């Protein structure tokens, strides 16, 4: 994907701007990159209606790349809310892969609270 720049309004962090160098969407082994896979996944979920993405603030600048991918695919970008990292008892960040039920419950609570 070519170099570029983008900005978006994060509902927690405010206005975010980032520029980037060219990046890979599909690796040489045929696997999609994290950024590309997330953009495709979110764009498919957007077909079901508006989407609110709640993620750790370590992804704030990745999001600008994903927004550029949405635009290239002709898709609407979801609403973003970036939060401080939530750590488990072991000090490692919680994620869908590590604790999907907890993350799902947090997402549901955040949706209800923002309604």
C-alpha positions as CSV (number, residue, x, y, z in Angstrom):
1,X,0.0,0.0,0.0
2,X,1.5,3.4,-0.9
3,X,2.8,6.0,1.6
4,X,0.2,8.5,2.8
5,X,-1.4,10.3,5.7
6,X,-4.8,10.3,7.3
7,X,-6.6,11.7,10.3
8,X,-9.7,10.6,12.3
9,X,-11.7,11.5,15.4
10,X,-11.2,9.0,18.2
11,X,-14.1,9.4,20.7
12,X,-11.6,9.1,23.6
13,X,-8.3,10.4,22.4
14,X,-9.6,13.2,20.2
15,X,-8.2,14.1,16.7
16,X,-5.5,11.7,15.6
17,X,-3.2,12.4,12.6
18,X,-0.5,10.0,11.2
19,X,1.6,9.6,8.1
20,X,3.3,6.4,7.0
21,X,5.7,4.8,4.6
22,X,4.5,2.2,2.1
23,X,3.3,-1.0,3.9
24,X,2.6,-4.6,3.0
25,X,-1.0,-5.9,2.9
26,X,-0.3,-9.4,1.8
27,X,2.9,-11.1,2.9
28,X,5.1,-13.1,0.6
29,X,3.6,-16.3,2.0
30,X,0.1,-15.2,1.1
31,X,-1.0,-14.3,4.6
32,X,-2.6,-10.9,5.2
33,X,-0.9,-8.4,7.4
34,X,-2.6,-7.5,10.8
35,X,-3.6,-4.1,9.5
36,X,-5.2,-5.4,6.3
37,X,-7.0,-8.3,8.0
38,X,-8.5,-5.9,10.6
39,X,-9.7,-3.5,7.9
40,X,-11.3,-6.3,5.9
41,X,-12.9,-7.8,9.0
42,X,-14.2,-4.4,10.2
43,X,-15.6,-3.6,6.7
44,X,-17.5,-6.8,6.7
45,X,-19.0,-6.1,10.1
46,X,-19.9,-2.6,8.9
47,X,-22.3,-4.3,6.5
48,X,-24.4,-5.3,9.5
49,X,-24.6,-1.7,10.7
50,X,-22.6,0.9,12.5
51,X,-19.6,-0.5,14.3
52,X,-17.7,0.9,17.4
53,X,-14.2,-0.4,17.7
54,X,-12.8,-0.3,21.2
55,X,-9.0,-1.0,21.3
56,X,-5.9,-0.3,23.2
57,X,-4.2,3.0,22.5
58,X,-1.2,1.1,21.1
59,X,-3.2,0.9,17.9
60,X,-3.9,4.7,17.6
61,X,-1.5,5.2,14.6
62,X,-2.4,1.8,12.9
63,X,-5.9,3.1,12.7
64,X,-4.9,5.8,10.2
65,X,-3.5,3.1,7.9
66,X,-6.8,1.1,8.3
67,X,-8.8,4.2,7.4
68,X,-6.8,4.6,4.2
69,X,-7.6,0.9,3.4
70,X,-11.3,1.5,4.1
71,X,-11.2,4.4,1.6
72,X,-9.4,2.3,-1.0
73,X,-12.1,-0.4,-0.6
74,X,-14.9,2.2,-0.8
75,X,-16.0,1.4,2.8
76,X,-17.1,3.5,5.7
77,X,-14.8,3.5,8.6
78,X,-16.1,2.4,12.0
79,X,-16.2,4.7,15.1
80,X,-13.0,4.3,17.2
81,X,-12.5,4.5,21.0
82,X,-8.9,4.0,22.1
83,X,-8.3,3.2,25.8
84,X,-5.3,2.6,28.0
85,X,-4.1,-0.9,27.8
86,X,-5.9,-3.3,30.2
87,X,-3.5,-5.8,31.7
88,X,-4.2,-9.2,33.1
89,X,-2.8,-10.5,36.4
90,X,0.4,-11.5,34.6
91,X,1.0,-7.9,33.4
92,X,0.3,-8.8,29.8
93,X,-2.3,-6.9,27.8
94,X,-5.7,-8.6,27.6
95,X,-7.0,-9.2,24.0
96,X,-9.6,-11.2,22.2
97,X,-7.1,-14.0,21.8
98,X,-6.3,-14.1,25.5
99,X,-9.6,-13.4,27.2
100,X,-12.3,-13.1,24.6
101,X,-15.2,-13.4,27.0
102,X,-14.0,-10.5,29.2
103,X,-13.3,-8.4,26.1
104,X,-16.8,-9.2,24.7
105,X,-18.4,-8.2,28.0
106,X,-16.5,-5.0,28.2
107,X,-17.5,-4.1,24.6
108,X,-21.1,-4.8,25.4
109,X,-21.0,-2.6,28.5
110,X,-19.3,0.2,26.7
111,X,-22.0,0.0,23.9
112,X,-24.8,0.2,26.5
113,X,-23.1,3.1,28.4
114,X,-22.6,5.1,25.2
115,X,-26.3,4.7,24.1
